[in-house]
Amino acid sequence: MVVIESNLFCVVKRFPDQKDSILKFFRENQNFQIICEDYCRCSAALQRWNQSTSEEAVDRKKEYQDLLQELEVEICQILHETI
């Protein structure tokens, strides 16, 4: 059984149909590893802000949603370069 690193799990969970490509790129590409780490951190931060009731939560949620979307686009671009 293959154990998936936590940074990688977030990305595989989001793009399950691309699991093999994600695993390949993660092993071979340090830049992709960093993007996966950023994606995981951003996703976790968004979850925290979604649970927050602070005044700044609305702005922070929007910022992290935008950033998460940008990272998803970047991940998709990398994955589709090999197709």
mmCIF file of the N, C-alpha and C atoms, coordinates in Angstrom:
data_MODEL
# 
_entry.id   MODEL 
# 
loop_
_atom_site.group_PDB 
_atom_site.id 
_atom_site.type_symbol 
_atom_site.label_atom_id 
_atom_site.label_alt_id 
_atom_site.label_comp_id 
_atom_site.label_asym_id 
_atom_site.label_entity_id 
_atom_site.label_seq_id 
_atom_site.pdbx_PDB_ins_code 
_atom_site.Cartn_x 
_atom_site.Cartn_y 
_atom_site.Cartn_z 
_atom_site.occupancy 
_atom_site.B_iso_or_equiv 
_atom_site.pdbx_formal_charge 
_atom_site.auth_seq_id 
_atom_site.auth_comp_id 
_atom_site.auth_asym_id 
_atom_site.auth_atom_id 
_atom_site.pdbx_PDB_model_num 
ATOM 1   N N  . MET A 1 1  ? 0.843   -1.189 0.000   1.00 0.00 ? 1  MET A N  1 
ATOM 2   C CA . MET A 1 1  ? 0.000   0.000  0.000   1.00 0.00 ? 1  MET A CA 1 
ATOM 3   C C  . MET A 1 1  ? 0.882   1.245  0.000   1.00 0.00 ? 1  MET A C  1 
ATOM 4   N N  . VAL A 1 2  ? 0.558   2.216  -0.829  1.00 0.00 ? 2  VAL A N  1 
ATOM 5   C CA . VAL A 1 2  ? 1.317   3.457  -0.918  1.00 0.00 ? 2  VAL A CA 1 
ATOM 6   C C  . VAL A 1 2  ? 0.741   4.461  0.066   1.00 0.00 ? 2  VAL A C  1 
ATOM 7   N N  . VAL A 1 3  ? 1.614   5.061  0.852   1.00 0.00 ? 3  VAL A N  1 
ATOM 8   C CA . VAL A 1 3  ? 1.198   6.101  1.777   1.00 0.00 ? 3  VAL A CA 1 
ATOM 9   C C  . VAL A 1 3  ? 1.374   7.436  1.070   1.00 0.00 ? 3  VAL A C  1 
ATOM 10  N N  . ILE A 1 4  ? 0.331   8.224  1.034   1.00 0.00 ? 4  ILE A N  1 
ATOM 11  C CA . ILE A 1 4  ? 0.371   9.518  0.359   1.00 0.00 ? 4  ILE A CA 1 
ATOM 12  C C  . ILE A 1 4  ? 0.694   10.598 1.374   1.00 0.00 ? 4  ILE A C  1 
ATOM 13  N N  . GLU A 1 5  ? 1.699   11.426 1.073   1.00 0.00 ? 5  GLU A N  1 
ATOM 14  C CA . GLU A 1 5  ? 2.048   12.537 1.940   1.00 0.00 ? 5  GLU A CA 1 
ATOM 15  C C  . GLU A 1 5  ? 0.848   13.470 2.079   1.00 0.00 ? 5  GLU A C  1 
ATOM 16  N N  . SER A 1 6  ? 0.744   14.124 3.222   1.00 0.00 ? 6  SER A N  1 
ATOM 17  C CA . SER A 1 6  ? -0.420  14.977 3.476   1.00 0.00 ? 6  SER A CA 1 
ATOM 18  C C  . SER A 1 6  ? -0.548  16.096 2.442   1.00 0.00 ? 6  SER A C  1 
ATOM 19  N N  . ASN A 1 7  ? 0.576   16.677 2.013   1.00 0.00 ? 7  ASN A N  1 
ATOM 20  C CA . ASN A 1 7  ? 0.514   17.735 1.001   1.00 0.00 ? 7  ASN A CA 1 
ATOM 21  C C  . ASN A 1 7  ? -0.042  17.212 -0.313  1.00 0.00 ? 7  ASN A C  1 
ATOM 22  N N  . LEU A 1 8  ? 0.267   15.990 -0.586  1.00 0.00 ? 8  LEU A N  1 
ATOM 23  C CA . LEU A 1 8  ? -0.195  15.374 -1.816  1.00 0.00 ? 8  LEU A CA 1 
ATOM 24  C C  . LEU A 1 8  ? -1.653  14.941 -1.708  1.00 0.00 ? 8  LEU A C  1 
ATOM 25  N N  . PHE A 1 9  ? -2.060  14.521 -0.536  1.00 0.00 ? 9  PHE A N  1 
ATOM 26  C CA . PHE A 1 9  ? -3.420  14.036 -0.330  1.00 0.00 ? 9  PHE A CA 1 
ATOM 27  C C  . PHE A 1 9  ? -4.455  15.096 -0.687  1.00 0.00 ? 9  PHE A C  1 
ATOM 28  N N  . CYS A 1 10 ? -4.213  16.331 -0.291  1.00 0.00 ? 10 CYS A N  1 
ATOM 29  C CA . CYS A 1 10 ? -5.155  17.417 -0.602  1.00 0.00 ? 10 CYS A CA 1 
ATOM 30  C C  . CYS A 1 10 ? -5.367  17.562 -2.099  1.00 0.00 ? 10 CYS A C  1 
ATOM 31  N N  . VAL A 1 11 ? -4.289  17.439 -2.848  1.00 0.00 ? 11 VAL A N  1 
ATOM 32  C CA . VAL A 1 11 ? -4.370  17.609 -4.298  1.00 0.00 ? 11 VAL A CA 1 
ATOM 33  C C  . VAL A 1 11 ? -5.046  16.401 -4.943  1.00 0.00 ? 11 VAL A C  1 
ATOM 34  N N  . VAL A 1 12 ? -4.690  15.210 -4.496  1.00 0.00 ? 12 VAL A N  1 
ATOM 35  C CA . VAL A 1 12 ? -5.317  13.998 -5.036  1.00 0.00 ? 12 VAL A CA 1 
ATOM 36  C C  . VAL A 1 12 ? -6.803  13.980 -4.708  1.00 0.00 ? 12 VAL A C  1 
ATOM 37  N N  . LYS A 1 13 ? -7.147  14.439 -3.522  1.00 0.00 ? 13 LYS A N  1 
ATOM 38  C CA . LYS A 1 13 ? -8.561  14.502 -3.126  1.00 0.00 ? 13 LYS A CA 1 
ATOM 39  C C  . LYS A 1 13 ? -9.333  15.446 -4.060  1.00 0.00 ? 13 LYS A C  1 
ATOM 40  N N  . ARG A 1 14 ? -8.717  16.549 -4.451  1.00 0.00 ? 14 ARG A N  1 
ATOM 41  C CA . ARG A 1 14 ? -9.365  17.528 -5.325  1.00 0.00 ? 14 ARG A CA 1 
ATOM 42  C C  . ARG A 1 14 ? -9.435  17.039 -6.773  1.00 0.00 ? 14 ARG A C  1 
ATOM 43  N N  . PHE A 1 15 ? -8.392  16.311 -7.210  1.00 0.00 ? 15 PHE A N  1 
ATOM 44  C CA . PHE A 1 15 ? -8.308  15.831 -8.588  1.00 0.00 ? 15 PHE A CA 1 
ATOM 45  C C  . PHE A 1 15 ? -8.095  14.316 -8.605  1.00 0.00 ? 15 PHE A C  1 
ATOM 46  N N  . PRO A 1 16 ? -9.059  13.534 -8.127  1.00 0.00 ? 16 PRO A N  1 
ATOM 47  C CA . PRO A 1 16 ? -8.852  12.086 -8.005  1.00 0.00 ? 16 PRO A CA 1 
ATOM 48  C C  . PRO A 1 16 ? -8.600  11.383 -9.337  1.00 0.00 ? 16 PRO A C  1 
ATOM 49  N N  . ASP A 1 17 ? -9.151  11.903 -10.415 1.00 0.00 ? 17 ASP A N  1 
ATOM 50  C CA . ASP A 1 17 ? -8.952  11.273 -11.724 1.00 0.00 ? 17 ASP A CA 1 
ATOM 51  C C  . ASP A 1 17 ? -7.545  11.493 -12.273 1.00 0.00 ? 17 ASP A C  1 
ATOM 52  N N  . GLN A 1 18 ? -6.778  12.355 -11.638 1.00 0.00 ? 18 GLN A N  1 
ATOM 53  C CA . GLN A 1 18 ? -5.413  12.656 -12.070 1.00 0.00 ? 18 GLN A CA 1 
ATOM 54  C C  . GLN A 1 18 ? -4.371  12.088 -11.100 1.00 0.00 ? 18 GLN A C  1 
ATOM 55  N N  . LYS A 1 19 ? -4.791  11.151 -10.257 1.00 0.00 ? 19 LYS A N  1 
ATOM 56  C CA . LYS A 1 19 ? -3.926  10.638 -9.201  1.00 0.00 ? 19 LYS A CA 1 
ATOM 57  C C  . LYS A 1 19 ? -2.565  10.169 -9.707  1.00 0.00 ? 19 LYS A C  1 
ATOM 58  N N  . ASP A 1 20 ? -2.538  9.368  -10.746 1.00 0.00 ? 20 ASP A N  1 
ATOM 59  C CA . ASP A 1 20 ? -1.267  8.836  -11.244 1.00 0.00 ? 20 ASP A CA 1 
ATOM 60  C C  . ASP A 1 20 ? -0.335  9.950  -11.713 1.00 0.00 ? 20 ASP A C  1 
ATOM 61  N N  . SER A 1 21 ? -0.872  10.901 -12.439 1.00 0.00 ? 21 SER A N  1 
ATOM 62  C CA . SER A 1 21 ? -0.057  12.026 -12.918 1.00 0.00 ? 21 SER A CA 1 
ATOM 63  C C  . SER A 1 21 ? 0.435   12.875 -11.752 1.00 0.00 ? 21 SER A C  1 
ATOM 64  N N  . ILE A 1 22 ? -0.421  13.086 -10.774 1.00 0.00 ? 22 ILE A N  1 
ATOM 65  C CA . ILE A 1 22 ? -0.041  13.876 -9.603  1.00 0.00 ? 22 ILE A CA 1 
ATOM 66  C C  . ILE A 1 22 ? 1.103   13.196 -8.860  1.00 0.00 ? 22 ILE A C  1 
ATOM 67  N N  . LEU A 1 23 ? 0.995   11.898 -8.646  1.00 0.00 ? 23 LEU A N  1 
ATOM 68  C CA . LEU A 1 23 ? 2.047   11.160 -7.949  1.00 0.00 ? 23 LEU A CA 1 
ATOM 69  C C  . LEU A 1 23 ? 3.365   11.228 -8.725  1.00 0.00 ? 23 LEU A C  1 
ATOM 70  N N  . LYS A 1 24 ? 3.279   11.077 -10.036 1.00 0.00 ? 24 LYS A N  1 
ATOM 71  C CA . LYS A 1 24 ? 4.476   11.139 -10.882 1.00 0.00 ? 24 LYS A CA 1 
ATOM 72  C C  . LYS A 1 24 ? 5.148   12.501 -10.776 1.00 0.00 ? 24 LYS A C  1 
ATOM 73  N N  . PHE A 1 25 ? 4.376   13.562 -10.960 1.00 0.00 ? 25 PHE A N  1 
ATOM 74  C CA . PHE A 1 25 ? 4.938   14.900 -10.893 1.00 0.00 ? 25 PHE A CA 1 
ATOM 75  C C  . PHE A 1 25 ? 5.483   15.216 -9.502  1.00 0.00 ? 25 PHE A C  1 
ATOM 76  N N  . PHE A 1 26 ? 4.804   14.758 -8.486  1.00 0.00 ? 26 PHE A N  1 
ATOM 77  C CA . PHE A 1 26 ? 5.256   15.028 -7.125  1.00 0.00 ? 26 PHE A CA 1 
ATOM 78  C C  . PHE A 1 26 ? 6.627   14.391 -6.882  1.00 0.00 ? 26 PHE A C  1 
ATOM 79  N N  . ARG A 1 27 ? 6.824   13.199 -7.391  1.00 0.00 ? 27 ARG A N  1 
ATOM 80  C CA . ARG A 1 27 ? 8.114   12.510 -7.226  1.00 0.00 ? 27 ARG A CA 1 
ATOM 81  C C  . ARG A 1 27 ? 9.225   13.179 -8.032  1.00 0.00 ? 27 ARG A C  1 
ATOM 82  N N  . GLU A 1 28 ? 8.885   13.729 -9.189  1.00 0.00 ? 28 GLU A N  1 
ATOM 83  C CA . GLU A 1 28 ? 9.893   14.185 -10.135 1.00 0.00 ? 28 GLU A CA 1 
ATOM 84  C C  . GLU A 1 28 ? 10.121  15.691 -10.176 1.00 0.00 ? 28 GLU A C  1 
ATOM 85  N N  . ASN A 1 29 ? 9.224   16.469 -9.624  1.00 0.00 ? 29 ASN A N  1 
ATOM 86  C CA . ASN A 1 29 ? 9.272   17.909 -9.846  1.00 0.00 ? 29 ASN A CA 1 
ATOM 87  C C  . ASN A 1 29 ? 9.173   18.668 -8.523  1.00 0.00 ? 29 ASN A C  1 
ATOM 88  N N  . GLN A 1 30 ? 10.270  19.292 -8.134  1.00 0.00 ? 30 GLN A N  1 
ATOM 89  C CA . GLN A 1 30 ? 10.295  20.010 -6.862  1.00 0.00 ? 30 GLN A CA 1 
ATOM 90  C C  . GLN A 1 30 ? 9.332   21.199 -6.868  1.00 0.00 ? 30 GLN A C  1 
ATOM 91  N N  . ASN A 1 31 ? 9.197   21.866 -7.998  1.00 0.00 ? 31 ASN A N  1 
ATOM 92  C CA . ASN A 1 31 ? 8.262   22.980 -8.105  1.00 0.00 ? 31 ASN A CA 1 
ATOM 93  C C  . ASN A 1 31 ? 6.825   22.508 -7.862  1.00 0.00 ? 31 ASN A C  1 
ATOM 94  N N  . PHE A 1 32 ? 6.487   21.343 -8.405  1.00 0.00 ? 32 PHE A N  1 
ATOM 95  C CA . PHE A 1 32 ? 5.156   20.785 -8.194  1.00 0.00 ? 32 PHE A CA 1 
ATOM 96  C C  . PHE A 1 32 ? 4.939   20.435 -6.724  1.00 0.00 ? 32 PHE A C  1 
ATOM 97  N N  . GLN A 1 33 ? 5.974   19.943 -6.056  1.00 0.00 ? 33 GLN A N  1 
ATOM 98  C CA . GLN A 1 33 ? 5.883   19.656 -4.625  1.00 0.00 ? 33 GLN A CA 1 
ATOM 99  C C  . GLN A 1 33 ? 5.547   20.918 -3.836  1.00 0.00 ? 33 GLN A C  1 
ATOM 100 N N  . ILE A 1 34 ? 6.182   22.015 -4.197  1.00 0.00 ? 34 ILE A N  1 
ATOM 101 C CA . ILE A 1 34 ? 5.931   23.298 -3.521  1.00 0.00 ? 34 ILE A CA 1 
ATOM 102 C C  . ILE A 1 34 ? 4.502   23.765 -3.767  1.00 0.00 ? 34 ILE A C  1 
ATOM 103 N N  . ILE A 1 35 ? 4.027   23.614 -5.001  1.00 0.00 ? 35 ILE A N  1 
ATOM 104 C CA . ILE A 1 35 ? 2.651   23.998 -5.331  1.00 0.00 ? 35 ILE A CA 1 
ATOM 105 C C  . ILE A 1 35 ? 1.665   23.159 -4.519  1.00 0.00 ? 35 ILE A C  1 
ATOM 106 N N  . CYS A 1 36 ? 1.923   21.869 -4.402  1.00 0.00 ? 36 CYS A N  1 
ATOM 107 C CA . CYS A 1 36 ? 1.058   20.985 -3.610  1.00 0.00 ? 36 CYS A CA 1 
ATOM 108 C C  . CYS A 1 36 ? 1.056   21.400 -2.137  1.00 0.00 ? 36 CYS A C  1 
ATOM 109 N N  . GLU A 1 37 ? 2.224   21.757 -1.624  1.00 0.00 ? 37 GLU A N  1 
ATOM 110 C CA . GLU A 1 37 ? 2.321   22.227 -0.231  1.00 0.00 ? 37 GLU A CA 1 
ATOM 111 C C  . GLU A 1 37 ? 1.521   23.511 -0.052  1.00 0.00 ? 37 GLU A C  1 
ATOM 112 N N  . ASP A 1 38 ? 1.681   24.435 -0.974  1.00 0.00 ? 38 ASP A N  1 
ATOM 113 C CA . ASP A 1 38 ? 0.926   25.693 -0.918  1.00 0.00 ? 38 ASP A CA 1 
ATOM 114 C C  . ASP A 1 38 ? -0.575  25.428 -0.983  1.00 0.00 ? 38 ASP A C  1 
ATOM 115 N N  . TYR A 1 39 ? -0.976  24.517 -1.858  1.00 0.00 ? 39 TYR A N  1 
ATOM 116 C CA . TYR A 1 39 ? -2.391  24.181 -2.010  1.00 0.00 ? 39 TYR A CA 1 
ATOM 117 C C  . TYR A 1 39 ? -2.959  23.628 -0.703  1.00 0.00 ? 39 TYR A C  1 
ATOM 118 N N  . CYS A 1 40 ? -2.230  22.740 -0.084  1.00 0.00 ? 40 CYS A N  1 
ATOM 119 C CA . CYS A 1 40 ? -2.679  22.128 1.165   1.00 0.00 ? 40 CYS A CA 1 
ATOM 120 C C  . CYS A 1 40 ? -2.788  23.171 2.287   1.00 0.00 ? 40 CYS A C  1 
ATOM 121 N N  . ARG A 1 41 ? -1.780  24.016 2.388   1.00 0.00 ? 41 ARG A N  1 
ATOM 122 C CA . ARG A 1 41 ? -1.806  25.078 3.414   1.00 0.00 ? 41 ARG A CA 1 
ATOM 123 C C  . ARG A 1 41 ? -2.958  26.050 3.183   1.00 0.00 ? 41 ARG A C  1 
ATOM 124 N N  . CYS A 1 42 ? -3.157  26.414 1.930   1.00 0.00 ? 42 CYS A N  1 
ATOM 125 C CA . CYS A 1 42 ? -4.235  27.329 1.579   1.00 0.00 ? 42 CYS A CA 1 
ATOM 126 C C  . CYS A 1 42 ? -5.594  26.709 1.883   1.00 0.00 ? 42 CYS A C  1 
ATOM 127 N N  . SER A 1 43 ? -5.760  25.452 1.554   1.00 0.00 ? 43 SER A N  1 
ATOM 128 C CA . SER A 1 43 ? -7.010  24.747 1.816   1.00 0.00 ? 43 SER A CA 1 
ATOM 129 C C  . SER A 1 43 ? -7.299  24.686 3.320   1.00 0.00 ? 43 SER A C  1 
ATOM 130 N N  . ALA A 1 44 ? -6.276  24.405 4.101   1.00 0.00 ? 44 ALA A N  1 
ATOM 131 C CA . ALA A 1 44 ? -6.439  24.347 5.556   1.00 0.00 ? 44 ALA A CA 1 
ATOM 132 C C  . ALA A 1 44 ? -6.782  25.725 6.121   1.00 0.00 ? 44 ALA A C  1 
ATOM 133 N N  . ALA A 1 45 ? -6.131  26.755 5.607   1.00 0.00 ? 45 ALA A N  1 
ATOM 134 C CA . ALA A 1 45 ? -6.419  28.117 6.070   1.00 0.00 ? 45 ALA A CA 1 
ATOM 135 C C  . ALA A 1 45 ? -7.852  28.507 5.724   1.00 0.00 ? 45 ALA A C  1 
ATOM 136 N N  . LEU A 1 46 ? -8.292  28.150 4.527   1.00 0.00 ? 46 LEU A N  1 
ATOM 137 C CA . LEU A 1 46 ? -9.666  28.459 4.119   1.00 0.00 ? 46 LEU A CA 1 
ATOM 138 C C  . LEU A 1 46 ? -10.669 27.764 5.037   1.00 0.00 ? 46 LEU A C  1 
ATOM 139 N N  . GLN A 1 47 ? -10.396 26.530 5.386   1.00 0.00 ? 47 GLN A N  1 
ATOM 140 C CA . GLN A 1 47 ? -11.283 25.815 6.316   1.00 0.00 ? 47 GLN A CA 1 
ATOM 141 C C  . GLN A 1 47 ? -11.352 26.522 7.655   1.00 0.00 ? 47 GLN A C  1 
ATOM 142 N N  . ARG A 1 48 ? -10.217 26.992 8.147   1.00 0.00 ? 48 ARG A N  1 
ATOM 143 C CA . ARG A 1 48 ? -10.209 27.721 9.429   1.00 0.00 ? 48 ARG A CA 1 
ATOM 144 C C  . ARG A 1 48 ? -11.006 29.021 9.326   1.00 0.00 ? 48 ARG A C  1 
ATOM 145 N N  . TRP A 1 49 ? -10.803 29.774 8.242   1.00 0.00 ? 49 TRP A N  1 
ATOM 146 C CA . TRP A 1 49 ? -11.528 31.031 8.087   1.00 0.00 ? 49 TRP A CA 1 
ATOM 147 C C  . TRP A 1 49 ? -13.022 30.799 7.867   1.00 0.00 ? 49 TRP A C  1 
ATOM 148 N N  . ASN A 1 50 ? -13.386 29.711 7.241   1.00 0.00 ? 50 ASN A N  1 
ATOM 149 C CA . ASN A 1 50 ? -14.804 29.388 7.068   1.00 0.00 ? 50 ASN A CA 1 
ATOM 150 C C  . ASN A 1 50 ? -15.495 29.137 8.398   1.00 0.00 ? 50 ASN A C  1 
ATOM 151 N N  . GLN A 1 51 ? -14.747 28.711 9.402   1.00 0.00 ? 51 GLN A N  1 
ATOM 152 C CA . GLN A 1 51 ? -15.306 28.458 10.722  1.00 0.00 ? 51 GLN A CA 1 
ATOM 153 C C  . GLN A 1 51 ? -15.233 29.676 11.640  1.00 0.00 ? 51 GLN A C  1 
ATOM 154 N N  . SER A 1 52 ? -14.502 30.675 11.205  1.00 0.00 ? 52 SER A N  1 
ATOM 155 C CA . SER A 1 52 ? -14.301 31.863 12.039  1.00 0.00 ? 52 SER A CA 1 
ATOM 156 C C  . SER A 1 52 ? -15.520 32.784 11.999  1.00 0.00 ? 52 SER A C  1 
ATOM 157 N N  . THR A 1 53 ? -15.742 33.439 13.106  1.00 0.00 ? 53 THR A N  1 
ATOM 158 C CA . THR A 1 53 ? -16.814 34.437 13.195  1.00 0.00 ? 53 THR A CA 1 
ATOM 159 C C  . THR A 1 53 ? -16.249 35.846 13.353  1.00 0.00 ? 53 THR A C  1 
ATOM 160 N N  . SER A 1 54 ? -14.960 35.993 13.168  1.00 0.00 ? 54 SER A N  1 
ATOM 161 C CA . SER A 1 54 ? -14.332 37.308 13.334  1.00 0.00 ? 54 SER A CA 1 
ATOM 162 C C  . SER A 1 54 ? -14.745 38.246 12.203  1.00 0.00 ? 54 SER A C  1 
ATOM 163 N N  . GLU A 1 55 ? -14.545 39.521 12.443  1.00 0.00 ? 55 GLU A N  1 
ATOM 164 C CA . GLU A 1 55 ? -14.914 40.527 11.449  1.00 0.00 ? 55 GLU A CA 1 
ATOM 165 C C  . GLU A 1 55 ? -14.096 40.393 10.169  1.00 0.00 ? 55 GLU A C  1 
ATOM 166 N N  . GLU A 1 56 ? -12.858 39.978 10.288  1.00 0.00 ? 56 GLU A N  1 
ATOM 167 C CA . GLU A 1 56 ? -12.003 39.872 9.112   1.00 0.00 ? 56 GLU A CA 1 
ATOM 168 C C  . GLU A 1 56 ? -12.222 38.580 8.326   1.00 0.00 ? 56 GLU A C  1 
ATOM 169 N N  . ALA A 1 57 ? -13.043 37.695 8.833   1.00 0.00 ? 57 ALA A N  1 
ATOM 170 C CA . ALA A 1 57 ? -13.222 36.380 8.215   1.00 0.00 ? 57 ALA A CA 1 
ATOM 171 C C  . ALA A 1 57 ? -13.737 36.477 6.776   1.00 0.00 ? 57 ALA A C  1 
ATOM 172 N N  . VAL A 1 58 ? -14.651 37.365 6.511   1.00 0.00 ? 58 VAL A N  1 
ATOM 173 C CA . VAL A 1 58 ? -15.225 37.476 5.165   1.00 0.00 ? 58 VAL A CA 1 
ATOM 174 C C  . VAL A 1 58 ? -14.132 37.816 4.150   1.00 0.00 ? 58 VAL A C  1 
ATOM 175 N N  . ASP A 1 59 ? -13.288 38.785 4.492   1.00 0.00 ? 59 ASP A N  1 
ATOM 176 C CA . ASP A 1 59 ? -12.205 39.177 3.585   1.00 0.00 ? 59 ASP A CA 1 
ATOM 177 C C  . ASP A 1 59 ? -11.186 38.057 3.423   1.00 0.00 ? 59 ASP A C  1 
ATOM 178 N N  . ARG A 1 60 ? -10.837 37.414 4.505   1.00 0.00 ? 60 ARG A N  1 
ATOM 179 C CA . ARG A 1 60 ? -9.839  36.330 4.457   1.00 0.00 ? 60 ARG A CA 1 
ATOM 180 C C  . ARG A 1 60 ? -10.363 35.134 3.664   1.00 0.00 ? 60 ARG A C  1 
ATOM 181 N N  . LYS A 1 61 ? -11.646 34.811 3.830   1.00 0.00 ? 61 LYS A N  1 
ATOM 182 C CA . LYS A 1 61 ? -12.242 33.710 3.065   1.00 0.00 ? 61 LYS A CA 1 
ATOM 183 C C  . LYS A 1 61 ? -12.104 33.980 1.570   1.00 0.00 ? 61 LYS A C  1 
ATOM 184 N N  . LYS A 1 62 ? -12.419 35.187 1.163   1.00 0.00 ? 62 LYS A N  1 
ATOM 185 C CA . LYS A 1 62 ? -12.339 35.564 -0.250  1.00 0.00 ? 62 LYS A CA 1 
ATOM 186 C C  . LYS A 1 62 ? -10.901 35.468 -0.749  1.00 0.00 ? 62 LYS A C  1 
ATOM 187 N N  . GLU A 1 63 ? -9.954  35.956 0.036   1.00 0.00 ? 63 GLU A N  1 
ATOM 188 C CA . GLU A 1 63 ? -8.549  35.894 -0.363  1.00 0.00 ? 63 GLU A CA 1 
ATOM 189 C C  . GLU A 1 63 ? -8.092  34.448 -0.552  1.00 0.00 ? 63 GLU A C  1 
ATOM 190 N N  . TYR A 1 64 ? -8.422  33.591 0.402   1.00 0.00 ? 64 TYR A N  1 
ATOM 191 C CA . TYR A 1 64 ? -7.996  32.198 0.318   1.00 0.00 ? 64 TYR A CA 1 
ATOM 192 C C  . TYR A 1 64 ? -8.750  31.428 -0.766  1.00 0.00 ? 64 TYR A C  1 
ATOM 193 N N  . GLN A 1 65 ? -10.008 31.774 -1.012  1.00 0.00 ? 65 GLN A N  1 
ATOM 194 C CA . GLN A 1 65 ? -10.735 31.143 -2.122  1.00 0.00 ? 65 GLN A CA 1 
ATOM 195 C C  . GLN A 1 65 ? -10.079 31.493 -3.450  1.00 0.00 ? 65 GLN A C  1 
ATOM 196 N N  . ASP A 1 66 ? -9.715  32.765 -3.606  1.00 0.00 ? 66 ASP A N  1 
ATOM 197 C CA . ASP A 1 66 ? -9.054  33.202 -4.837  1.00 0.00 ? 66 ASP A CA 1 
ATOM 198 C C  . ASP A 1 66 ? -7.705  32.519 -5.011  1.00 0.00 ? 66 ASP A C  1 
ATOM 199 N N  . LEU A 1 67 ? -6.931  32.465 -3.930  1.00 0.00 ? 67 LEU A N  1 
ATOM 200 C CA . LEU A 1 67 ? -5.622  31.836 -3.990  1.00 0.00 ? 67 LEU A CA 1 
ATOM 201 C C  . LEU A 1 67 ? -5.742  30.344 -4.302  1.00 0.00 ? 67 LEU A C  1 
ATOM 202 N N  . LEU A 1 68 ? -6.699  29.683 -3.676  1.00 0.00 ? 68 LEU A N  1 
ATOM 203 C CA . LEU A 1 68 ? -6.910  28.259 -3.930  1.00 0.00 ? 68 LEU A CA 1 
ATOM 204 C C  . LEU A 1 68 ? -7.258  28.022 -5.398  1.00 0.00 ? 68 LEU A C  1 
ATOM 205 N N  . GLN A 1 69 ? -8.084  28.883 -5.948  1.00 0.00 ? 69 GLN A N  1 
ATOM 206 C CA . GLN A 1 69 ? -8.453  28.760 -7.361  1.00 0.00 ? 69 GLN A CA 1 
ATOM 207 C C  . GLN A 1 69 ? -7.235  28.964 -8.266  1.00 0.00 ? 69 GLN A C  1 
ATOM 208 N N  . GLU A 1 70 ? -6.387  29.921 -7.938  1.00 0.00 ? 70 GLU A N  1 
ATOM 209 C CA . GLU A 1 70 ? -5.176  30.154 -8.724  1.00 0.00 ? 70 GLU A CA 1 
ATOM 210 C C  . GLU A 1 70 ? -4.256  28.936 -8.679  1.00 0.00 ? 70 GLU A C  1 
ATOM 211 N N  . LEU A 1 71 ? -4.123  28.337 -7.501  1.00 0.00 ? 71 LEU A N  1 
ATOM 212 C CA . LEU A 1 71 ? -3.285  27.148 -7.364  1.00 0.00 ? 71 LEU A CA 1 
ATOM 213 C C  . LEU A 1 71 ? -3.871  25.972 -8.141  1.00 0.00 ? 71 LEU A C  1 
ATOM 214 N N  . GLU A 1 72 ? -5.192  25.845 -8.149  1.00 0.00 ? 72 GLU A N  1 
ATOM 215 C CA . GLU A 1 72 ? -5.841  24.780 -8.924  1.00 0.00 ? 72 GLU A CA 1 
ATOM 216 C C  . GLU A 1 72 ? -5.563  24.950 -10.418 1.00 0.00 ? 72 GLU A C  1 
ATOM 217 N N  . VAL A 1 73 ? -5.611  26.171 -10.893 1.00 0.00 ? 73 VAL A N  1 
ATOM 218 C CA . VAL A 1 73 ? -5.319  26.445 -12.298 1.00 0.00 ? 73 VAL A CA 1 
ATOM 219 C C  . VAL A 1 73 ? -3.871  26.064 -12.604 1.00 0.00 ? 73 VAL A C  1 
ATOM 220 N N  . GLU A 1 74 ? -2.970  26.430 -11.708 1.00 0.00 ? 74 GLU A N  1 
ATOM 221 C CA . GLU A 1 74 ? -1.554  26.114 -11.902 1.00 0.00 ? 74 GLU A CA 1 
ATOM 222 C C  . GLU A 1 74 ? -1.323  24.601 -11.916 1.00 0.00 ? 74 GLU A C  1 
ATOM 223 N N  . ILE A 1 75 ? -1.966  23.895 -11.015 1.00 0.00 ? 75 ILE A N  1 
ATOM 224 C CA . ILE A 1 75 ? -1.860  22.432 -10.976 1.00 0.00 ? 75 ILE A CA 1 
ATOM 225 C C  . ILE A 1 75 ? -2.387  21.837 -12.275 1.00 0.00 ? 75 ILE A C  1 
ATOM 226 N N  . CYS A 1 76 ? -3.535  22.289 -12.724 1.00 0.00 ? 76 CYS A N  1 
ATOM 227 C CA . CYS A 1 76 ? -4.127  21.777 -13.969 1.00 0.00 ? 76 CYS A CA 1 
ATOM 228 C C  . CYS A 1 76 ? -3.221  22.050 -15.163 1.00 0.00 ? 76 CYS A C  1 
ATOM 229 N N  . GLN A 1 77 ? -2.608  23.210 -15.203 1.00 0.00 ? 77 GLN A N  1 
ATOM 230 C CA . GLN A 1 77 ? -1.702  23.526 -16.303 1.00 0.00 ? 77 GLN A CA 1 
ATOM 231 C C  . GLN A 1 77 ? -0.530  22.561 -16.334 1.00 0.00 ? 77 GLN A C  1 
ATOM 232 N N  . ILE A 1 78 ? 0.045   22.282 -15.183 1.00 0.00 ? 78 ILE A N  1 
ATOM 233 C CA . ILE A 1 78 ? 1.175   21.352 -15.120 1.00 0.00 ? 78 ILE A CA 1 
ATOM 234 C C  . ILE A 1 78 ? 0.734   19.961 -15.546 1.00 0.00 ? 78 ILE A C  1 
ATOM 235 N N  . LEU A 1 79 ? -0.398  19.521 -15.047 1.00 0.00 ? 79 LEU A N  1 
ATOM 236 C CA . LEU A 1 79 ? -0.879  18.168 -15.377 1.00 0.00 ? 79 LEU A CA 1 
ATOM 237 C C  . LEU A 1 79 ? -1.202  18.017 -16.850 1.00 0.00 ? 79 LEU A C  1 
ATOM 238 N N  . HIS A 1 80 ? -1.720  19.055 -17.451 1.00 0.00 ? 80 HIS A N  1 
ATOM 239 C CA . HIS A 1 80 ? -2.129  18.962 -18.849 1.00 0.00 ? 80 HIS A CA 1 
ATOM 240 C C  . HIS A 1 80 ? -0.984  19.183 -19.834 1.00 0.00 ? 80 HIS A C  1 
ATOM 241 N N  . GLU A 1 81 ? 0.154   19.626 -19.355 1.00 0.00 ? 81 GLU A N  1 
ATOM 242 C CA . GLU A 1 81 ? 1.320   19.790 -20.223 1.00 0.00 ? 81 GLU A CA 1 
ATOM 243 C C  . GLU A 1 81 ? 1.817   18.452 -20.731 1.00 0.00 ? 81 GLU A C  1 
ATOM 244 N N  . THR A 1 82 ? 1.526   17.378 -19.997 1.00 0.00 ? 82 THR A N  1 
ATOM 245 C CA . THR A 1 82 ? 2.042   16.066 -20.369 1.00 0.00 ? 82 THR A CA 1 
ATOM 246 C C  . THR A 1 82 ? 1.045   15.258 -21.189 1.00 0.00 ? 82 THR A C  1 
ATOM 247 N N  . ILE A 1 83 ? -0.160  15.743 -21.305 1.00 0.00 ? 83 ILE A N  1 
ATOM 248 C CA . ILE A 1 83 ? -1.189  14.975 -22.022 1.00 0.00 ? 83 ILE A CA 1 
ATOM 249 C C  . ILE A 1 83 ? -1.025  15.141 -23.523 1.00 0.00 ? 83 ILE A C  1 
# 
